């Protein structure tokens, strides 16, 4: 079983960053290349289908959502990426009044590719998405001041 973990410090309030992440139907605001997003259901068990610029499609199911620990996890049910059985979690940790750290952790089985190749691909995707999340939350914080 492969795994990848990416951490990013964001100069914004942990609660604000968490509110952005916990919106399961709002990931298209900060994840790259999503051209269409559909959500069926709400809360744990909700299904999210993201369609990307290249036509690829990912279907994810919300597995856990905790405001107390500022964490959520989701399972990837369908993906064009060479993997299977992927479960990911995002956790926001407060580092100060306007600083937090987001951890994005995934376990997966490689399918038709080496685990290291899949891990590198996920790490790249997560770093780009977390950079976009940071810019969005910083912009929101600046506008709120």
Helices and strands as residue ranges (DSSP letters): E 2-10, H 14-22, G 24-29, E 34-40, E 47-52, E 57-66, E 71-78, E 83-96, E 99-110, H 115-144
